[in-house]
Amino acid sequence: MKLTIVETGLVPEPIRTAFVDYPGMFRALIRASDPAMDFETVSMIKGETLPDPASLEAILITGSPAGVYDNDPWIGPLMDFARAAAAAAVPQVGICFGHQLLAEALGGKVIKSPKGWGVGRHTYDVRACPGLVAKNCPKTISVAVSHQDQVVTLPTGAEVIARSDFTPYAGLHYANGPAISFQCHPEFDDPYSAALYTAREDRLGPAAAQAVASLAAPGDNALVGEWIADFLKSHAR
């Protein structure tokens, strides 16, 4: 299977040279569970053109500093792309911004949350594991996050698979097209998460140091990567 990674954001400039880009992070995460997976990247943030989604085997939409409600010229076409992929039954995965974009494109609603920034290692209750590995379906998962926006209205037929009080719609499984999405960042390892929070200290204030300290708790990045790989394999075209 070939996974087309749609790049919608870049590692922030102050730390860009110290880390791989977001597609590289996803390749490492997913290859750990499926070494046979092939990859290609389409970088919307760099002006590349989206292909016909019906010609693809699987799609993953990355995180971005943009909001789905912004006027960036590539957001509308990406919404149309996600809807066309769902209509063509191409399996899709959305992470952070990608999670929000899939939800909005497929009938939900996303806003800048009045709860403010979500940063640090967040723990979610796992409600269900549809299409995932039932033998590896724990009661909770803990993964680093970095977001201000949240899904506040579910698309029709969407099932909540992970939640917390801070983020009630943290993981979704979509009925209208094979898709799953997560608000958290399983592709972020701890050194990157710590560097990101520190780089944003001017915006986060004391929450930056608290977020870095929260990374001492164990994370479930590898498990979510396994879920993603198995979801994609279970919907191979």
CYANA upper distance limits for C-alpha pairs under 8 A (distance plus 0.5 A):
  1 MET  CA     36 ALA  CA      8.26
  1 MET  CA     37 MET  CA      6.13
  1 MET  CA     38 ASP  CA      6.57
  1 MET  CA     57 GLU  CA      6.94
  1 MET  CA     58 ALA  CA      8.07
  1 MET  CA    233 LYS  CA      8.07
  1 MET  CA    236 ALA  CA      7.50
  2 LYS  CA     37 MET  CA      6.60
  2 LYS  CA     38 ASP  CA      4.91
  2 LYS  CA     39 PHE  CA      5.75
  2 LYS  CA     40 GLU  CA      7.73
  2 LYS  CA     56 LEU  CA      8.28
  2 LYS  CA     57 GLU  CA      6.37
  2 LYS  CA     58 ALA  CA      7.02
  3 LEU  CA     37 MET  CA      7.67
  3 LEU  CA     38 ASP  CA      6.61
  3 LEU  CA     39 PHE  CA      5.33
  3 LEU  CA     40 GLU  CA      6.90
  3 LEU  CA     56 LEU  CA      8.45
  3 LEU  CA     57 GLU  CA      7.01
  3 LEU  CA     58 ALA  CA      5.37
  3 LEU  CA     59 ILE  CA      6.08
  3 LEU  CA     60 LEU  CA      7.48
  4 THR  CA     39 PHE  CA      6.41
  4 THR  CA     40 GLU  CA      5.46
  4 THR  CA     41 THR  CA      6.15
  4 THR  CA     42 VAL  CA      7.50
  4 THR  CA     56 LEU  CA      7.74
  4 THR  CA     57 GLU  CA      8.19
  4 THR  CA     58 ALA  CA      6.57
  4 THR  CA     59 ILE  CA      5.30
  4 THR  CA     60 LEU  CA      6.73
  5 ILE  CA     23 PRO  CA      6.89
  5 ILE  CA     39 PHE  CA      7.67
  5 ILE  CA     40 GLU  CA      6.65
  5 ILE  CA     41 THR  CA      5.22
  5 ILE  CA     42 VAL  CA      6.69
  5 ILE  CA     59 ILE  CA      6.44
  5 ILE  CA     60 LEU  CA      5.30
  5 ILE  CA     61 ILE  CA      6.51
  5 ILE  CA     62 THR  CA      7.72
  6 VAL  CA     41 THR  CA      6.46
  6 VAL  CA     42 VAL  CA      5.45
  6 VAL  CA     43 SER  CA      6.30
  6 VAL  CA     44 MET  CA      7.26
  6 VAL  CA     59 ILE  CA      7.74
  6 VAL  CA     60 LEU  CA      6.55
  6 VAL  CA     61 ILE  CA      5.33
  6 VAL  CA     62 THR  CA      6.76
  7 GLU  CA     22 TYR  CA      7.73
  7 GLU  CA     23 PRO  CA      7.19
  7 GLU  CA     41 THR  CA      7.31
  7 GLU  CA     42 VAL  CA      6.60
  7 GLU  CA     43 SER  CA      5.00
  7 GLU  CA     44 MET  CA      6.39
  7 GLU  CA     45 ILE  CA      6.93
  7 GLU  CA     61 ILE  CA      7.03
  7 GLU  CA     62 THR  CA      6.06
  7 GLU  CA     63 GLY  CA      8.24
  8 THR  CA     43 SER  CA      7.02
  8 THR  CA     44 MET  CA      6.14
  8 THR  CA     45 ILE  CA      5.52
  8 THR  CA     61 ILE  CA      7.70
  8 THR  CA     62 THR  CA      6.34
  8 THR  CA     63 GLY  CA      6.76
  8 THR  CA     64 SER  CA      5.77
  9 GLY  CA     22 TYR  CA      8.15
  9 GLY  CA     45 ILE  CA      6.51
  9 GLY  CA     62 THR  CA      7.61
  9 GLY  CA     63 GLY  CA      6.51
  9 GLY  CA     64 SER  CA      4.58
  9 GLY  CA     65 PRO  CA      6.89
  9 GLY  CA     66 ALA  CA      8.31
 10 LEU  CA     21 ASP  CA      7.19
 10 LEU  CA     22 TYR  CA      7.40
 10 LEU  CA     45 ILE  CA      8.19
 10 LEU  CA     64 SER  CA      7.67
 11 VAL  CA     15 ILE  CA      7.47
 11 VAL  CA     16 ARG  CA      5.73
 11 VAL  CA     19 PHE  CA      8.27
 11 VAL  CA     21 ASP  CA      6.65
 11 VAL  CA     22 TYR  CA      7.53
 12 PRO  CA     16 ARG  CA      6.18
 12 PRO  CA    196 LEU  CA      8.28
 13 GLU  CA     17 THR  CA      8.35
 14 PRO  CA    199 ALA  CA      7.62
 15 ILE  CA     19 PHE  CA      7.48
 15 ILE  CA    195 ALA  CA      7.67
 15 ILE  CA    196 LEU  CA      8.13
 15 ILE  CA    199 ALA  CA      8.13
 16 ARG  CA     20 VAL  CA      8.05
 16 ARG  CA     21 ASP  CA      8.22
 19 PHE  CA    192 TYR  CA      7.69
 20 VAL  CA     24 GLY  CA      6.25
 20 VAL  CA     25 MET  CA      7.06
 21 ASP  CA     25 MET  CA      6.94
 22 TYR  CA     26 PHE  CA      6.86
 22 TYR  CA     62 THR  CA      7.66
 22 TYR  CA    187 GLU  CA      8.18
 23 PRO  CA     27 ARG  CA      6.67
 23 PRO  CA     41 THR  CA      7.39
 23 PRO  CA     62 THR  CA      8.21
 24 GLY  CA     28 ALA  CA      6.82
 25 MET  CA     29 LEU  CA      6.73
 25 MET  CA    187 GLU  CA      5.86
 25 MET  CA    188 PHE  CA      7.53
 26 PHE  CA     30 ILE  CA      6.53
 26 PHE  CA    187 GLU  CA      5.99
 27 ARG  CA     31 ARG  CA      6.31
 27 ARG  CA     39 PHE  CA      7.79
 28 ALA  CA     32 ALA  CA      6.77
 29 LEU  CA     33 SER  CA      7.99
 29 LEU  CA    186 PRO  CA      8.19
 29 LEU  CA    187 GLU  CA      6.45
 29 LEU  CA    221 ASN  CA      8.41
 29 LEU  CA    222 ALA  CA      7.33
 29 LEU  CA    225 GLY  CA      6.12
 30 ILE  CA     34 ASP  CA      6.52
 30 ILE  CA     35 PRO  CA      8.18
 30 ILE  CA     37 MET  CA      8.23
 30 ILE  CA    225 GLY  CA      5.91
 30 ILE  CA    226 GLU  CA      7.39
 30 ILE  CA    228 ILE  CA      7.80
 30 ILE  CA    229 ALA  CA      6.41
 31 ARG  CA     35 PRO  CA      4.91
 31 ARG  CA     36 ALA  CA      7.70
 31 ARG  CA     37 MET  CA      6.96
 32 ALA  CA    222 ALA  CA      8.26
 32 ALA  CA    225 GLY  CA      8.35
 32 ALA  CA    226 GLU  CA      8.44
 33 SER  CA    225 GLY  CA      7.44
 33 SER  CA    226 GLU  CA      5.87
 33 SER  CA    229 ALA  CA      6.97
 34 ASP  CA    229 ALA  CA      6.87
 42 VAL  CA     48 GLU  CA      6.69
 42 VAL  CA     49 THR  CA      7.76
 42 VAL  CA     50 LEU  CA      7.20
 43 SER  CA     47 GLY  CA      7.00
 43 SER  CA     48 GLU  CA      5.83
 43 SER  CA     49 THR  CA      8.34
 44 MET  CA     48 GLU  CA      5.61
 44 MET  CA     49 THR  CA      7.25
 44 MET  CA     50 LEU  CA      7.95
 44 MET  CA     74 TRP  CA      7.12
 45 ILE  CA     74 TRP  CA      8.32
 50 LEU  CA     78 LEU  CA      8.38
 50 LEU  CA     81 PHE  CA      8.19
 51 PRO  CA     55 SER  CA      8.05
 52 ASP  CA     56 LEU  CA      7.85
 52 ASP  CA     81 PHE  CA      8.33
 53 PRO  CA     81 PHE  CA      6.99
 53 PRO  CA     82 ALA  CA      8.43
 53 PRO  CA     84 ALA  CA      7.10
 53 PRO  CA     85 ALA  CA      5.62
 53 PRO  CA     88 ALA  CA      8.12
 53 PRO  CA     90 VAL  CA      7.82
 54 ALA  CA     84 ALA  CA      8.01
 54 ALA  CA     85 ALA  CA      6.66
 54 ALA  CA     88 ALA  CA      6.14
 54 ALA  CA     90 VAL  CA      7.30
 56 LEU  CA     90 VAL  CA      7.54
 57 GLU  CA     90 VAL  CA      6.81
 57 GLU  CA     91 PRO  CA      7.85
 57 GLU  CA    236 ALA  CA      7.50
 57 GLU  CA    237 ARG  CA      6.72
 58 ALA  CA     90 VAL  CA      6.27
 58 ALA  CA     91 PRO  CA      5.54
 58 ALA  CA     92 GLN  CA      6.44
 58 ALA  CA    232 LEU  CA      7.43
 58 ALA  CA    236 ALA  CA      8.28
 59 ILE  CA     90 VAL  CA      7.88
 59 ILE  CA     91 PRO  CA      6.84
 59 ILE  CA     92 GLN  CA      5.19
 59 ILE  CA     93 VAL  CA      6.74
 60 LEU  CA     92 GLN  CA      6.20
 60 LEU  CA     93 VAL  CA      5.10
 60 LEU  CA     94 GLY  CA      6.23
 60 LEU  CA     95 ILE  CA      8.23
 60 LEU  CA     98 GLY  CA      8.22
 61 ILE  CA     92 GLN  CA      8.30
 61 ILE  CA     93 VAL  CA      6.83
 61 ILE  CA     94 GLY  CA      5.38
 61 ILE  CA     95 ILE  CA      6.82
 61 ILE  CA     97 PHE  CA      8.24
 61 ILE  CA     98 GLY  CA      5.19
 61 ILE  CA     99 HIS  CA      8.32
 62 THR  CA     94 GLY  CA      6.94
 62 THR  CA     95 ILE  CA      5.87
 62 THR  CA     96 CYS  CA      7.51
 62 THR  CA     97 PHE  CA      7.04
 62 THR  CA     98 GLY  CA      5.80
 63 GLY  CA     95 ILE  CA      6.20
 63 GLY  CA     96 CYS  CA      5.48
 63 GLY  CA     97 PHE  CA      4.94
 63 GLY  CA     98 GLY  CA      6.21
 64 SER  CA     96 CYS  CA      8.08
 64 SER  CA     97 PHE  CA      5.97
 64 SER  CA     98 GLY  CA      8.40
 65 PRO  CA     97 PHE  CA      8.18
 66 ALA  CA     70 ASP  CA      7.14
 66 ALA  CA     72 ASP  CA      8.43
 66 ALA  CA     97 PHE  CA      7.93
 67 GLY  CA     97 PHE  CA      7.52
 67 GLY  CA    149 ASP  CA      7.67
 68 VAL  CA     75 ILE  CA      7.21
 68 VAL  CA     97 PHE  CA      7.90
 68 VAL  CA    100 GLN  CA      7.45
 68 VAL  CA    101 LEU  CA      6.39
 68 VAL  CA    104 GLU  CA      8.05
 68 VAL  CA    110 VAL  CA      7.77
 69 TYR  CA    110 VAL  CA      8.27
 69 TYR  CA    111 ILE  CA      8.20
 70 ASP  CA     75 ILE  CA      8.14
 71 ASN  CA     75 ILE  CA      7.77
 73 PRO  CA     77 PRO  CA      8.23
 74 TRP  CA     78 LEU  CA      6.71
 75 ILE  CA     79 MET  CA      6.74
 76 GLY  CA     80 ASP  CA      6.91
 77 PRO  CA     81 PHE  CA      6.58
 78 LEU  CA     82 ALA  CA      6.66
 79 MET  CA     83 ARG  CA      6.84
 79 MET  CA    101 LEU  CA      7.28
 79 MET  CA    102 LEU  CA      8.00
 79 MET  CA    104 GLU  CA      8.43
 79 MET  CA    105 ALA  CA      5.69
 80 ASP  CA     84 ALA  CA      6.59
 80 ASP  CA    105 ALA  CA      7.84
 81 PHE  CA     85 ALA  CA      6.56
 82 ALA  CA     86 ALA  CA      6.72
 82 ALA  CA    102 LEU  CA      7.10
 82 ALA  CA    105 ALA  CA      7.15
 82 ALA  CA    106 LEU  CA      8.43
 83 ARG  CA     87 ALA  CA      6.75
 83 ARG  CA    105 ALA  CA      6.71
 83 ARG  CA    106 LEU  CA      6.92
 84 ALA  CA     88 ALA  CA      6.68
 85 ALA  CA     89 ALA  CA      6.64
 85 ALA  CA     90 VAL  CA      5.68
 85 ALA  CA     91 PRO  CA      8.11
 85 ALA  CA     92 GLN  CA      8.20
 85 ALA  CA    177 GLY  CA      8.20
 86 ALA  CA     90 VAL  CA      6.44
 86 ALA  CA     91 PRO  CA      7.91
 86 ALA  CA     92 GLN  CA      8.28
 86 ALA  CA    176 ASN  CA      7.11
 86 ALA  CA    177 GLY  CA      4.69
 86 ALA  CA    178 PRO  CA      7.24
 86 ALA  CA    179 ALA  CA      8.30
 87 ALA  CA    176 ASN  CA      8.33
 87 ALA  CA    177 GLY  CA      6.90
 88 ALA  CA    177 GLY  CA      8.34
 89 ALA  CA    177 GLY  CA      5.89
 89 ALA  CA    178 PRO  CA      6.60
 90 VAL  CA    177 GLY  CA      7.81
 90 VAL  CA    178 PRO  CA      7.20
 90 VAL  CA    237 ARG  CA      8.03
 91 PRO  CA    177 GLY  CA      7.70
 91 PRO  CA    178 PRO  CA      5.33
 91 PRO  CA    179 ALA  CA      5.96
 91 PRO  CA    232 LEU  CA      6.88
 91 PRO  CA    235 HIS  CA      6.77
 91 PRO  CA    236 ALA  CA      8.21
 92 GLN  CA    178 PRO  CA      6.97
 92 GLN  CA    179 ALA  CA      5.07
 92 GLN  CA    180 ILE  CA      7.10
 92 GLN  CA    232 LEU  CA      8.33
 93 VAL  CA     98 GLY  CA      7.99
 93 VAL  CA     99 HIS  CA      8.07
 93 VAL  CA    179 ALA  CA      6.17
 93 VAL  CA    180 ILE  CA      5.64
 93 VAL  CA    181 SER  CA      5.82
 93 VAL  CA    228 ILE  CA      7.88
 94 GLY  CA     98 GLY  CA      4.42
 94 GLY  CA     99 HIS  CA      4.68
 94 GLY  CA    100 GLN  CA      8.07
 94 GLY  CA    101 LEU  CA      8.07
 94 GLY  CA    102 LEU  CA      7.00
 94 GLY  CA    179 ALA  CA      8.44
 94 GLY  CA    180 ILE  CA      7.11
 94 GLY  CA    181 SER  CA      4.87
 94 GLY  CA    182 PHE  CA      6.83
 95 ILE  CA     99 HIS  CA      5.26
 95 ILE  CA    100 GLN  CA      8.41
 95 ILE  CA    181 SER  CA      6.27
 95 ILE  CA    182 PHE  CA      5.61
 95 ILE  CA    183 GLN  CA      6.34
 95 ILE  CA    184 CYS  CA      7.24
 95 ILE  CA    185 HIS  CA      7.05
 96 CYS  CA    100 GLN  CA      6.84
 96 CYS  CA    147 HIS  CA      7.74
 96 CYS  CA    181 SER  CA      8.40
 96 CYS  CA    182 PHE  CA      6.66
 96 CYS  CA    183 GLN  CA      4.75
 96 CYS  CA    184 CYS  CA      6.39
 96 CYS  CA    185 HIS  CA      7.16
 97 PHE  CA    101 LEU  CA      6.49
 97 PHE  CA    183 GLN  CA      8.11
 98 GLY  CA    102 LEU  CA      6.59
 98 GLY  CA    181 SER  CA      7.79
 99 HIS  CA    103 ALA  CA      6.80
 99 HIS  CA    181 SER  CA      5.23
 99 HIS  CA    182 PHE  CA      5.99
 99 HIS  CA    183 GLN  CA      6.36
100 GLN  CA    104 GLU  CA      6.62
100 GLN  CA    110 VAL  CA      6.82
100 GLN  CA    149 ASP  CA      8.40
100 GLN  CA    150 GLN  CA      7.42
100 GLN  CA    151 VAL  CA      6.54
100 GLN  CA    183 GLN  CA      8.08
101 LEU  CA    105 ALA  CA      6.35
102 LEU  CA    106 LEU  CA      6.45
102 LEU  CA    181 SER  CA      8.06
103 ALA  CA    107 GLY  CA      6.87
103 ALA  CA    108 GLY  CA      5.47
103 ALA  CA    109 LYS  CA      7.30
103 ALA  CA    110 VAL  CA      8.10
103 ALA  CA    151 VAL  CA      7.49
103 ALA  CA    154 LEU  CA      7.31
103 ALA  CA    155 PRO  CA      6.56
104 GLU  CA    108 GLY  CA      4.99
104 GLU  CA    109 LYS  CA      5.63
104 GLU  CA    110 VAL  CA      6.77
104 GLU  CA    151 VAL  CA      8.42
104 GLU  CA    155 PRO  CA      7.94
106 LEU  CA    155 PRO  CA      6.27
106 LEU  CA    156 THR  CA      8.42
106 LEU  CA    176 ASN  CA      7.91
107 GLY  CA    154 LEU  CA      7.73
107 GLY  CA    155 PRO  CA      4.90
107 GLY  CA    156 THR  CA      7.06
108 GLY  CA    151 VAL  CA      7.76
108 GLY  CA    152 VAL  CA      8.06
108 GLY  CA    153 THR  CA      5.48
108 GLY  CA    154 LEU  CA      5.14
108 GLY  CA    155 PRO  CA      4.60
108 GLY  CA    156 THR  CA      8.00
109 LYS  CA    151 VAL  CA      6.29
109 LYS  CA    152 VAL  CA      6.19
109 LYS  CA    153 THR  CA      5.31
109 LYS  CA    154 LEU  CA      7.33
109 LYS  CA    155 PRO  CA      8.26
110 VAL  CA    149 ASP  CA      7.23
110 VAL  CA    150 GLN  CA      6.04
110 VAL  CA    151 VAL  CA      4.85
110 VAL  CA    152 VAL  CA      6.20
110 VAL  CA    153 THR  CA      7.63
111 ILE  CA    149 ASP  CA      5.98
111 ILE  CA    150 GLN  CA      6.29
111 ILE  CA    151 VAL  CA      7.18
111 ILE  CA    152 VAL  CA      7.50
112 LYS  CA    116 GLY  CA      8.37
112 LYS  CA    148 GLN  CA      6.29
112 LYS  CA    149 ASP  CA      4.64
112 LYS  CA    150 GLN  CA      6.88
113 SER  CA    148 GLN  CA      6.42
113 SER  CA    149 ASP  CA      5.69
113 SER  CA    150 GLN  CA      6.30
115 LYS  CA    148 GLN  CA      8.42
115 LYS  CA    166 PHE  CA      8.10
116 GLY  CA    148 GLN  CA      6.11
117 TRP  CA    146 SER  CA      7.65
117 TRP  CA    147 HIS  CA      6.26
117 TRP  CA    148 GLN  CA      5.13
117 TRP  CA    204 LEU  CA      8.09
118 GLY  CA    145 VAL  CA      6.77
118 GLY  CA    146 SER  CA      6.02
118 GLY  CA    147 HIS  CA      5.76
118 GLY  CA    148 GLN  CA      6.68
119 VAL  CA    144 ALA  CA      7.50
119 VAL  CA    145 VAL  CA      5.54
119 VAL  CA    146 SER  CA      5.17
119 VAL  CA    147 HIS  CA      7.34
119 VAL  CA    197 TYR  CA      8.10
119 VAL  CA    207 ALA  CA      8.10
119 VAL  CA    208 ALA  CA      8.18
119 VAL  CA    211 ALA  CA      6.20
120 GLY  CA    144 ALA  CA      5.75
120 GLY  CA    145 VAL  CA      6.20
120 GLY  CA    146 SER  CA      7.68
120 GLY  CA    193 SER  CA      8.35
120 GLY  CA    210 GLN  CA      7.81
120 GLY  CA    211 ALA  CA      4.36
120 GLY  CA    212 VAL  CA      6.85
120 GLY  CA    213 ALA  CA      8.42
120 GLY  CA    214 SER  CA      6.18
120 GLY  CA    215 LEU  CA      7.07
121 ARG  CA    142 SER  CA      6.68
121 ARG  CA    143 VAL  CA      5.71
121 ARG  CA    144 ALA  CA      4.61
121 ARG  CA    145 VAL  CA      6.80
121 ARG  CA    211 ALA  CA      7.43
121 ARG  CA    214 SER  CA      6.05
121 ARG  CA    215 LEU  CA      6.25
121 ARG  CA    217 ALA  CA      7.98
121 ARG  CA    219 GLY  CA      7.97
122 HIS  CA    142 SER  CA      5.90
122 HIS  CA    143 VAL  CA      6.13
122 HIS  CA    144 ALA  CA      6.48
122 HIS  CA    145 VAL  CA      7.14
123 THR  CA    140 THR  CA      7.08
123 THR  CA    141 ILE  CA      6.07
123 THR  CA    142 SER  CA      4.66
123 THR  CA    143 VAL  CA      7.14
123 THR  CA    164 SER  CA      7.54
124 TYR  CA    140 THR  CA      5.91
124 TYR  CA    141 ILE  CA      5.91
124 TYR  CA    142 SER  CA      6.81
124 TYR  CA    162 ALA  CA      6.23
124 TYR  CA    163 ARG  CA      5.55
124 TYR  CA    164 SER  CA      5.48
124 TYR  CA    170 ALA  CA      8.03
125 ASP  CA    139 LYS  CA      6.45
125 ASP  CA    140 THR  CA      5.03
125 ASP  CA    141 ILE  CA      7.27
125 ASP  CA    162 ALA  CA      5.95
125 ASP  CA    163 ARG  CA      5.79
125 ASP  CA    164 SER  CA      6.66
126 VAL  CA    137 CYS  CA      8.08
126 VAL  CA    138 PRO  CA      7.33
126 VAL  CA    139 LYS  CA      5.69
126 VAL  CA    140 THR  CA      5.66
126 VAL  CA    141 ILE  CA      7.41
126 VAL  CA    161 ILE  CA      6.21
126 VAL  CA    162 ALA  CA      4.99
126 VAL  CA    163 ARG  CA      7.24
127 ARG  CA    139 LYS  CA      8.08
127 ARG  CA    160 VAL  CA      7.21
127 ARG  CA    161 ILE  CA      5.20
127 ARG  CA    162 ALA  CA      6.05
127 ARG  CA    163 ARG  CA      7.96
128 ALA  CA    137 CYS  CA      8.26
128 ALA  CA    160 VAL  CA      7.96
128 ALA  CA    161 ILE  CA      5.26
128 ALA  CA    162 ALA  CA      7.90
129 CYS  CA    133 VAL  CA      7.53
129 CYS  CA    134 ALA  CA      6.95
129 CYS  CA    137 CYS  CA      6.88
129 CYS  CA    161 ILE  CA      6.78
130 PRO  CA    161 ILE  CA      8.38
130 PRO  CA    173 HIS  CA      7.66
131 GLY  CA    230 ASP  CA      8.25
131 GLY  CA    231 PHE  CA      6.07
131 GLY  CA    234 SER  CA      7.43
132 LEU  CA    227 TRP  CA      5.91
132 LEU  CA    228 ILE  CA      8.24
132 LEU  CA    230 ASP  CA      6.60
132 LEU  CA    231 PHE  CA      5.96
133 VAL  CA    137 CYS  CA      7.11
133 VAL  CA    227 TRP  CA      6.92
133 VAL  CA    230 ASP  CA      7.34
136 ASN  CA    223 LEU  CA      8.30
141 ILE  CA    219 GLY  CA      8.07
141 ILE  CA    220 ASP  CA      6.36
142 SER  CA    218 PRO  CA      7.83
142 SER  CA    219 GLY  CA      5.68
142 SER  CA    220 ASP  CA      5.94
142 SER  CA    221 ASN  CA      8.34
143 VAL  CA    184 CYS  CA      6.61
143 VAL  CA    185 HIS  CA      7.07
143 VAL  CA    186 PRO  CA      6.66
143 VAL  CA    219 GLY  CA      5.85
143 VAL  CA    220 ASP  CA      6.27
143 VAL  CA    221 ASN  CA      6.58
144 ALA  CA    184 CYS  CA      6.55
144 ALA  CA    185 HIS  CA      6.22
144 ALA  CA    186 PRO  CA      7.50
144 ALA  CA    188 PHE  CA      7.60
144 ALA  CA    193 SER  CA      7.54
144 ALA  CA    215 LEU  CA      8.07
144 ALA  CA    219 GLY  CA      8.13
145 VAL  CA    183 GLN  CA      7.78
145 VAL  CA    184 CYS  CA      5.23
145 VAL  CA    185 HIS  CA      6.05
146 SER  CA    184 CYS  CA      7.86
146 SER  CA    185 HIS  CA      8.10
147 HIS  CA    183 GLN  CA      8.50
150 GLN  CA    167 THR  CA      7.67
150 GLN  CA    169 TYR  CA      8.30
150 GLN  CA    183 GLN  CA      8.48
151 VAL  CA    169 TYR  CA      6.75
152 VAL  CA    169 TYR  CA      7.82
154 LEU  CA    158 ALA  CA      6.66
154 LEU  CA    169 TYR  CA      8.38
155 PRO  CA    174 TYR  CA      8.23
156 THR  CA    175 ALA  CA      8.25
156 THR  CA    176 ASN  CA      8.31
157 GLY  CA    174 TYR  CA      7.03
157 GLY  CA    175 ALA  CA      5.71
157 GLY  CA    176 ASN  CA      7.52
158 ALA  CA    172 LEU  CA      6.88
158 ALA  CA    173 HIS  CA      6.14
158 ALA  CA    174 TYR  CA      4.95
158 ALA  CA    175 ALA  CA      6.14
158 ALA  CA    176 ASN  CA      8.31
159 GLU  CA    172 LEU  CA      6.06
159 GLU  CA    173 HIS  CA      5.60
159 GLU  CA    174 TYR  CA      6.88
159 GLU  CA    175 ALA  CA      8.20
160 VAL  CA    169 TYR  CA      6.59
160 VAL  CA    170 ALA  CA      8.01
160 VAL  CA    171 GLY  CA      6.32
160 VAL  CA    172 LEU  CA      5.22
160 VAL  CA    173 HIS  CA      6.99
161 ILE  CA    170 ALA  CA      8.17
161 ILE  CA    171 GLY  CA      5.57
161 ILE  CA    172 LEU  CA      5.85
161 ILE  CA    173 HIS  CA      7.09
162 ALA  CA    168 PRO  CA      8.24
162 ALA  CA    169 TYR  CA      7.28
162 ALA  CA    170 ALA  CA      5.79
162 ALA  CA    171 GLY  CA      4.96
162 ALA  CA    172 LEU  CA      7.53
163 ARG  CA    167 THR  CA      6.39
163 ARG  CA    168 PRO  CA      5.07
163 ARG  CA    169 TYR  CA      5.97
163 ARG  CA    170 ALA  CA      5.42
163 ARG  CA    171 GLY  CA      7.09
164 SER  CA    168 PRO  CA      5.63
164 SER  CA    169 TYR  CA      8.27
164 SER  CA    170 ALA  CA      7.63
170 ALA  CA    182 PHE  CA      6.19
170 ALA  CA    183 GLN  CA      5.53
170 ALA  CA    184 CYS  CA      7.76
171 GLY  CA    180 ILE  CA      7.82
171 GLY  CA    181 SER  CA      6.07
171 GLY  CA    182 PHE  CA      4.89
171 GLY  CA    183 GLN  CA      6.86
172 LEU  CA    180 ILE  CA      5.99
172 LEU  CA    181 SER  CA      5.80
172 LEU  CA    182 PHE  CA      7.12
173 HIS  CA    178 PRO  CA      8.40
173 HIS  CA    179 ALA  CA      6.48
173 HIS  CA    180 ILE  CA      5.02
173 HIS  CA    181 SER  CA      7.29
174 TYR  CA    178 PRO  CA      6.84
174 TYR  CA    179 ALA  CA      5.84
174 TYR  CA    180 ILE  CA      6.69
175 ALA  CA    179 ALA  CA      8.30
178 PRO  CA    235 HIS  CA      7.81
185 HIS  CA    221 ASN  CA      8.40
186 PRO  CA    220 ASP  CA      8.06
186 PRO  CA    221 ASN  CA      4.95
186 PRO  CA    222 ALA  CA      7.84
186 PRO  CA    224 VAL  CA      6.81
186 PRO  CA    225 GLY  CA      7.19
187 GLU  CA    221 ASN  CA      7.37
187 GLU  CA    225 GLY  CA      8.31
188 PHE  CA    192 TYR  CA      6.51
188 PHE  CA    193 SER  CA      6.41
188 PHE  CA    221 ASN  CA      8.41
189 ASP  CA    193 SER  CA      6.71
189 ASP  CA    221 ASN  CA      8.34
190 ASP  CA    194 ALA  CA      6.53
190 ASP  CA    215 LEU  CA      7.03
191 PRO  CA    195 ALA  CA      6.66
192 TYR  CA    196 LEU  CA      6.53
193 SER  CA    197 TYR  CA      6.71
193 SER  CA    212 VAL  CA      8.02
194 ALA  CA    198 THR  CA      6.62
194 ALA  CA    211 ALA  CA      8.17
194 ALA  CA    212 VAL  CA      5.66
194 ALA  CA    215 LEU  CA      8.23
195 ALA  CA    199 ALA  CA      6.51
196 LEU  CA    200 ARG  CA      6.82
197 TYR  CA    201 GLU  CA      6.79
197 TYR  CA    204 LEU  CA      8.25
197 TYR  CA    208 ALA  CA      5.71
197 TYR  CA    209 ALA  CA      8.13
197 TYR  CA    211 ALA  CA      7.34
197 TYR  CA    212 VAL  CA      7.23
198 THR  CA    208 ALA  CA      6.44
198 THR  CA    209 ALA  CA      7.76
198 THR  CA    212 VAL  CA      8.20
200 ARG  CA    204 LEU  CA      6.54
200 ARG  CA    208 ALA  CA      7.65
201 GLU  CA    205 GLY  CA      5.71
201 GLU  CA    206 PRO  CA      7.98
201 GLU  CA    207 ALA  CA      8.31
201 GLU  CA    208 ALA  CA      5.85
201 GLU  CA    209 ALA  CA      8.46
204 LEU  CA    208 ALA  CA      5.89
206 PRO  CA    210 GLN  CA      7.12
207 ALA  CA    211 ALA  CA      6.41
208 ALA  CA    212 VAL  CA      6.84
209 ALA  CA    213 ALA  CA      6.70
210 GLN  CA    214 SER  CA      6.71
211 ALA  CA    215 LEU  CA      7.39
212 VAL  CA    216 ALA  CA      8.42
215 LEU  CA    219 GLY  CA      8.23
220 ASP  CA    224 VAL  CA      6.99
221 ASN  CA    225 GLY  CA      6.66
222 ALA  CA    226 GLU  CA      6.65
223 LEU  CA    227 TRP  CA      6.75
224 VAL  CA    228 ILE  CA      6.72
225 GLY  CA    229 ALA  CA      6.71
226 GLU  CA    230 ASP  CA      6.54
227 TRP  CA    231 PHE  CA      6.42
228 ILE  CA    232 LEU  CA      6.70
229 ALA  CA    233 LYS  CA      6.70
230 ASP  CA    234 SER  CA      6.47
231 PHE  CA    235 HIS  CA      6.99
232 LEU  CA    236 ALA  CA      6.73
